[in-house]
Amino acid sequence: MFNYTFHWRPALQALPQMLQGTLVTLQLAILSMIIGVAFGVVLALMRQSKNPLIHFPATVWVEVARNTPALLQIYMAYFGLGQLGIRLDSFVALLIGITFNNAGYLAETFRGGLRAIPQTQTRAARSLGFGAYQAFTLIVLPQLFRVVFHPMTNQMVWAILMTSLGVVVGLNTDLTGVVQDLNVRTFRTFEYFAIAAVLYYLIAKFVTLGARLLAWRLFRY
């Protein structure tokens, strides 16, 4: 029979601790996106190269990131590198794992975005005296981010949710880690994780809404 008694007051009293964990979650997600975007652009350009020495490493990165579990990638950053003598704390290992995954997905998003931009844009810029670097950064890159803005928003939400995997490598300062510690001490699993689920949902919705407002502000013309 269902005889579970809910106790919401202790869980709500722990809300400040959960909010502190939420800040760490956002910090991880934002850092992984910033670094992931930088690597993603480079990987997308490398994949367009006809030189196999440039194309092949980028392809390996993208294929591994997109076709293996994110949990495995985090394990490799924490336990795998540890076996090689490279000791990383949980925060850094999780950041590396999420960034690796983000960069792989973003690289394909950016590669599709680059294909959507006519090559005549670059040729026109070069004909006006722009160098190759100037043409890319001033003409192509702004158009690229406009094309891929909404897929990047989805990837940001995915990065936020991926931070919950930090608990498997001992991270106890993010939202899931804080909730797990509270659960171990109180055994009020449903209450704590229900509140955590609501917080993750609200964060994801806030990011999505914020991105829509930003897109309307930046791309309305």
C-alpha atoms as a printed R data frame, in Angstrom:
    type eleno elety resid chain resno      x      y       z
1   ATOM     1    CA   MET     A     1  0.000  0.000   0.000
2   ATOM     2    CA   PHE     A     2  1.049  3.594  -0.570
3   ATOM     3    CA   ASN     A     3  1.867  4.850   2.930
4   ATOM     4    CA   TYR     A     4  4.587  7.416   2.296
5   ATOM     5    CA   THR     A     5  4.244 10.587   4.385
6   ATOM     6    CA   PHE     A     6  5.471 13.756   2.718
7   ATOM     7    CA   HIS     A     7  7.583 16.210   4.729
8   ATOM     8    CA   TRP     A     8  8.049 19.328   2.625
9   ATOM     9    CA   ARG     A     9  9.130 21.746   5.355
10  ATOM    10    CA   PRO     A    10 12.695 20.375   5.807
11  ATOM    11    CA   ALA     A    11 13.130 20.269   2.048
12  ATOM    12    CA   LEU     A    12 11.958 23.871   1.645
13  ATOM    13    CA   GLN     A    13 14.237 24.942   4.498
14  ATOM    14    CA   ALA     A    14 17.154 23.529   2.516
15  ATOM    15    CA   LEU     A    15 16.236 25.645  -0.510
16  ATOM    16    CA   PRO     A    16 19.069 28.190   0.080
17  ATOM    17    CA   GLN     A    17 21.596 25.349  -0.135
18  ATOM    18    CA   MET     A    18 19.991 24.145  -3.354
19  ATOM    19    CA   LEU     A    19 20.152 27.649  -4.796
20  ATOM    20    CA   GLN     A    20 23.862 27.768  -4.002
21  ATOM    21    CA   GLY     A    21 24.201 24.507  -5.895
22  ATOM    22    CA   THR     A    22 22.208 26.035  -8.742
23  ATOM    23    CA   LEU     A    23 24.832 28.782  -9.071
24  ATOM    24    CA   VAL     A    24 27.568 26.156  -9.447
25  ATOM    25    CA   THR     A    25 25.433 24.356 -12.031
26  ATOM    26    CA   LEU     A    26 25.055 27.565 -14.042
27  ATOM    27    CA   GLN     A    27 28.763 28.312 -13.711
28  ATOM    28    CA   LEU     A    28 29.643 24.902 -15.129
29  ATOM    29    CA   ALA     A    29 27.141 25.175 -17.977
30  ATOM    30    CA   ILE     A    30 28.188 28.701 -18.986
31  ATOM    31    CA   LEU     A    31 31.911 27.890 -18.921
32  ATOM    32    CA   SER     A    32 31.371 24.700 -20.916
33  ATOM    33    CA   MET     A    33 29.391 26.638 -23.529
34  ATOM    34    CA   ILE     A    34 31.927 29.458 -23.871
35  ATOM    35    CA   ILE     A    35 34.828 27.045 -24.299
36  ATOM    36    CA   GLY     A    36 32.689 24.662 -26.358
37  ATOM    37    CA   VAL     A    37 31.708 27.397 -28.809
38  ATOM    38    CA   ALA     A    38 35.363 28.340 -29.327
39  ATOM    39    CA   PHE     A    39 36.373 24.724 -29.965
40  ATOM    40    CA   GLY     A    40 33.233 24.108 -32.010
41  ATOM    41    CA   VAL     A    41 34.060 26.885 -34.484
42  ATOM    42    CA   VAL     A    42 37.617 25.598 -34.863
43  ATOM    43    CA   LEU     A    43 36.431 22.008 -35.335
44  ATOM    44    CA   ALA     A    44 33.859 23.086 -37.922
45  ATOM    45    CA   LEU     A    45 36.563 24.869 -39.921
46  ATOM    46    CA   MET     A    46 38.920 21.907 -39.565
47  ATOM    47    CA   ARG     A    47 36.249 19.536 -40.860
48  ATOM    48    CA   GLN     A    48 35.873 21.655 -43.965
49  ATOM    49    CA   SER     A    49 39.575 21.364 -44.736
50  ATOM    50    CA   LYS     A    50 40.664 18.997 -47.503
51  ATOM    51    CA   ASN     A    51 43.938 18.312 -45.682
52  ATOM    52    CA   PRO     A    52 43.510 14.911 -43.943
53  ATOM    53    CA   LEU     A    53 45.925 15.924 -41.160
54  ATOM    54    CA   ILE     A    54 43.530 18.721 -40.264
55  ATOM    55    CA   HIS     A    55 40.240 17.045 -41.161
56  ATOM    56    CA   PHE     A    56 40.822 13.685 -39.447
57  ATOM    57    CA   PRO     A    57 41.433 14.825 -35.808
58  ATOM    58    CA   ALA     A    58 38.341 17.040 -35.928
59  ATOM    59    CA   THR     A    59 36.257 14.195 -37.335
60  ATOM    60    CA   VAL     A    60 37.432 11.848 -34.567
61  ATOM    61    CA   TRP     A    61 36.502 14.415 -31.899
62  ATOM    62    CA   VAL     A    62 33.038 14.984 -33.367
63  ATOM    63    CA   GLU     A    63 32.328 11.282 -33.904
64  ATOM    64    CA   VAL     A    64 33.380 10.319 -30.372
65  ATOM    65    CA   ALA     A    65 31.504 13.220 -28.762
66  ATOM    66    CA   ARG     A    66 28.281 12.528 -30.660
67  ATOM    67    CA   ASN     A    67 28.289  8.720 -30.590
68  ATOM    68    CA   THR     A    68 29.399  7.806 -27.073
69  ATOM    69    CA   PRO     A    69 27.556  8.495 -23.790
70  ATOM    70    CA   ALA     A    70 28.303 11.807 -22.087
71  ATOM    71    CA   LEU     A    71 28.753  9.852 -18.853
72  ATOM    72    CA   LEU     A    72 31.569  7.855 -20.444
73  ATOM    73    CA   GLN     A    73 33.285 11.055 -21.579
74  ATOM    74    CA   ILE     A    74 33.143 12.425 -18.023
75  ATOM    75    CA   TYR     A    75 34.488  9.132 -16.647
76  ATOM    76    CA   MET     A    76 37.404  9.308 -19.071
77  ATOM    77    CA   ALA     A    77 38.200 12.869 -17.960
78  ATOM    78    CA   TYR     A    78 38.126 11.926 -14.275
79  ATOM    79    CA   PHE     A    79 39.164  8.271 -14.014
80  ATOM    80    CA   GLY     A    80 40.869  7.772 -17.382
81  ATOM    81    CA   LEU     A    81 43.214 10.742 -17.099
82  ATOM    82    CA   GLY     A    82 43.772  9.796 -13.458
83  ATOM    83    CA   GLN     A    83 45.153  6.438 -14.589
84  ATOM    84    CA   LEU     A    84 47.643  8.379 -16.735
85  ATOM    85    CA   GLY     A    85 48.784 10.394 -13.744
86  ATOM    86    CA   ILE     A    86 46.718 13.491 -14.552
87  ATOM    87    CA   ARG     A    87 44.687 14.130 -11.407
88  ATOM    88    CA   LEU     A    88 41.753 16.469 -11.839
89  ATOM    89    CA   ASP     A    89 39.205 17.525  -9.267
90  ATOM    90    CA   SER     A    90 35.568 16.742  -9.896
91  ATOM    91    CA   PHE     A    91 34.665 20.240 -11.078
92  ATOM    92    CA   VAL     A    92 37.421 20.400 -13.692
93  ATOM    93    CA   ALA     A    93 36.814 16.831 -14.894
94  ATOM    94    CA   LEU     A    94 33.099 17.502 -15.305
95  ATOM    95    CA   LEU     A    95 33.840 20.771 -17.105
96  ATOM    96    CA   ILE     A    96 36.179 18.966 -19.521
97  ATOM    97    CA   GLY     A    97 33.650 16.205 -20.158
98  ATOM    98    CA   ILE     A    98 30.749 18.565 -20.842
99  ATOM    99    CA   THR     A    99 32.929 20.878 -22.953
100 ATOM   100    CA   PHE     A   100 34.154 17.937 -25.036
101 ATOM   101    CA   ASN     A   101 30.564 16.888 -25.650
102 ATOM   102    CA   ASN     A   102 29.362 20.422 -26.363
103 ATOM   103    CA   ALA     A   103 32.156 21.104 -28.832
104 ATOM   104    CA   GLY     A   104 31.351 17.943 -30.796
105 ATOM   105    CA   TYR     A   105 27.688 18.809 -31.195
106 ATOM   106    CA   LEU     A   106 28.309 22.495 -31.797
107 ATOM   107    CA   ALA     A   107 30.910 21.718 -34.460
108 ATOM   108    CA   GLU     A   108 28.266 19.997 -36.572
109 ATOM   109    CA   THR     A   109 25.798 22.807 -35.895
110 ATOM   110    CA   PHE     A   110 28.368 25.376 -37.003
111 ATOM   111    CA   ARG     A   111 29.364 23.334 -40.042
112 ATOM   112    CA   GLY     A   112 25.723 23.304 -41.169
113 ATOM   113    CA   GLY     A   113 25.503 27.027 -40.480
114 ATOM   114    CA   LEU     A   114 28.597 27.740 -42.557
115 ATOM   115    CA   ARG     A   115 27.079 25.840 -45.466
116 ATOM   116    CA   ALA     A   116 23.978 28.018 -45.212
117 ATOM   117    CA   ILE     A   117 26.033 31.173 -45.772
118 ATOM   118    CA   PRO     A   118 26.679 31.795 -49.483
119 ATOM   119    CA   GLN     A   119 30.356 31.777 -50.454
120 ATOM   120    CA   THR     A   120 29.672 34.959 -52.392
121 ATOM   121    CA   GLN     A   121 29.690 36.743 -49.013
122 ATOM   122    CA   THR     A   122 33.342 35.888 -48.535
123 ATOM   123    CA   ARG     A   123 34.263 36.657 -52.134
124 ATOM   124    CA   ALA     A   124 32.535 40.027 -51.929
125 ATOM   125    CA   ALA     A   125 34.403 40.855 -48.720
126 ATOM   126    CA   ARG     A   126 37.730 39.873 -50.271
127 ATOM   127    CA   SER     A   127 36.982 41.987 -53.332
128 ATOM   128    CA   LEU     A   128 36.538 44.977 -51.010
129 ATOM   129    CA   GLY     A   129 40.009 44.480 -49.583
130 ATOM   130    CA   PHE     A   130 39.234 42.365 -46.532
131 ATOM   131    CA   GLY     A   131 41.803 39.747 -45.586
132 ATOM   132    CA   ALA     A   132 40.727 36.134 -45.044
133 ATOM   133    CA   TYR     A   133 40.659 36.573 -41.250
134 ATOM   134    CA   GLN     A   134 38.743 39.857 -41.472
135 ATOM   135    CA   ALA     A   135 36.224 38.398 -43.910
136 ATOM   136    CA   PHE     A   136 35.554 35.473 -41.596
137 ATOM   137    CA   THR     A   137 35.345 37.375 -38.304
138 ATOM   138    CA   LEU     A   138 33.494 40.449 -39.585
139 ATOM   139    CA   ILE     A   139 31.265 38.990 -42.300
140 ATOM   140    CA   VAL     A   140 30.868 35.231 -41.931
141 ATOM   141    CA   LEU     A   141 30.976 34.758 -38.138
142 ATOM   142    CA   PRO     A   142 28.152 37.215 -37.272
143 ATOM   143    CA   GLN     A   143 25.913 35.566 -39.871
144 ATOM   144    CA   LEU     A   144 26.886 32.135 -38.574
145 ATOM   145    CA   PHE     A   145 25.820 32.912 -35.016
146 ATOM   146    CA   ARG     A   146 22.538 34.303 -36.297
147 ATOM   147    CA   VAL     A   147 21.833 31.064 -38.180
148 ATOM   148    CA   VAL     A   148 22.766 28.762 -35.273
149 ATOM   149    CA   PHE     A   149 21.476 30.869 -32.381
150 ATOM   150    CA   HIS     A   150 18.479 28.678 -31.529
151 ATOM   151    CA   PRO     A   151 20.384 25.354 -31.780
152 ATOM   152    CA   MET     A   152 22.980 26.899 -29.449
153 ATOM   153    CA   THR     A   153 20.192 27.650 -26.990
154 ATOM   154    CA   ASN     A   154 19.172 23.988 -27.024
155 ATOM   155    CA   GLN     A   155 22.788 22.992 -26.425
156 ATOM   156    CA   MET     A   156 22.956 25.356 -23.455
157 ATOM   157    CA   VAL     A   157 19.931 23.669 -21.907
158 ATOM   158    CA   TRP     A   158 21.537 20.283 -22.555
159 ATOM   159    CA   ALA     A   159 24.744 21.492 -20.858
160 ATOM   160    CA   ILE     A   160 22.760 22.549 -17.784
161 ATOM   161    CA   LEU     A   161 21.158 19.115 -17.553
162 ATOM   162    CA   MET     A   162 24.491 17.351 -18.117
163 ATOM   163    CA   THR     A   163 25.962 18.983 -15.020
164 ATOM   164    CA   SER     A   164 23.835 16.578 -12.962
165 ATOM   165    CA   LEU     A   165 26.268 13.817 -14.007
166 ATOM   166    CA   GLY     A   166 28.892 15.386 -11.752
167 ATOM   167    CA   VAL     A   167 27.552 13.359  -8.842
168 ATOM   168    CA   VAL     A   168 29.122 10.203 -10.339
169 ATOM   169    CA   VAL     A   169 32.626 11.693 -10.044
170 ATOM   170    CA   GLY     A   170 32.111 13.025  -6.541
171 ATOM   171    CA   LEU     A   171 31.015 16.597  -7.223
172 ATOM   172    CA   ASN     A   172 28.803 17.657  -4.331
173 ATOM   173    CA   THR     A   173 28.610 21.423  -4.844
174 ATOM   174    CA   ASP     A   174 26.272 21.570  -7.847
175 ATOM   175    CA   LEU     A   175 22.498 21.256  -7.550
176 ATOM   176    CA   THR     A   176 22.335 17.470  -7.906
177 ATOM   177    CA   GLY     A   177 25.330 16.985  -5.592
178 ATOM   178    CA   VAL     A   178 23.772 19.168  -2.886
179 ATOM   179    CA   VAL     A   179 20.453 17.358  -3.184
180 ATOM   180    CA   GLN     A   180 22.162 13.972  -3.054
181 ATOM   181    CA   ASP     A   181 23.948 14.916   0.182
182 ATOM   182    CA   LEU     A   182 20.684 16.121   1.698
183 ATOM   183    CA   ASN     A   183 18.988 12.914   0.632
184 ATOM   184    CA   VAL     A   184 21.675 10.755   2.232
185 ATOM   185    CA   ARG     A   185 21.262 12.591   5.530
186 ATOM   186    CA   THR     A   186 17.459 12.662   5.619
187 ATOM   187    CA   PHE     A   187 16.216  9.890   3.270
188 ATOM   188    CA   ARG     A   188 13.520 12.280   1.999
189 ATOM   189    CA   THR     A   189 14.259 11.355  -1.616
190 ATOM   190    CA   PHE     A   190 11.016 12.420  -3.239
191 ATOM   191    CA   GLU     A   191 10.821 15.871  -1.661
192 ATOM   192    CA   TYR     A   192 14.410 16.931  -2.347
193 ATOM   193    CA   PHE     A   193 14.618 15.593  -5.876
194 ATOM   194    CA   ALA     A   194 11.176 16.968  -6.734
195 ATOM   195    CA   ILE     A   195 12.353 20.444  -5.768
196 ATOM   196    CA   ALA     A   196 15.569 19.895  -7.724
197 ATOM   197    CA   ALA     A   197 13.545 18.885 -10.777
198 ATOM   198    CA   VAL     A   198 11.504 22.083 -10.494
199 ATOM   199    CA   LEU     A   199 14.697 24.148 -10.249
200 ATOM   200    CA   TYR     A   200 16.191 22.477 -13.340
201 ATOM   201    CA   TYR     A   201 12.934 23.071 -15.190
202 ATOM   202    CA   LEU     A   202 12.852 26.730 -14.214
203 ATOM   203    CA   ILE     A   203 16.484 27.242 -15.225
204 ATOM   204    CA   ALA     A   204 15.868 25.639 -18.622
205 ATOM   205    CA   LYS     A   205 12.756 27.736 -19.182
206 ATOM   206    CA   PHE     A   206 14.552 30.908 -18.103
207 ATOM   207    CA   VAL     A   207 17.397 30.216 -20.542
208 ATOM   208    CA   THR     A   208 14.966 29.476 -23.371
209 ATOM   209    CA   LEU     A   209 12.891 32.587 -22.683
210 ATOM   210    CA   GLY     A   210 15.983 34.740 -22.308
211 ATOM   211    CA   ALA     A   211 17.332 33.437 -25.615
212 ATOM   212    CA   ARG     A   212 14.065 34.233 -27.371
213 ATOM   213    CA   LEU     A   213 14.067 37.778 -26.038
214 ATOM   214    CA   LEU     A   214 17.711 38.204 -26.994
215 ATOM   215    CA   ALA     A   215 17.049 36.852 -30.485
216 ATOM   216    CA   TRP     A   216 14.147 39.267 -30.891
217 ATOM   217    CA   ARG     A   217 16.392 42.129 -29.790
218 ATOM   218    CA   LEU     A   218 19.368 41.176 -31.968
219 ATOM   219    CA   PHE     A   219 17.732 39.694 -35.062
220 ATOM   220    CA   ARG     A   220 14.488 41.586 -35.539
221 ATOM   221    CA   TYR     A   221 15.816 43.382 -38.615
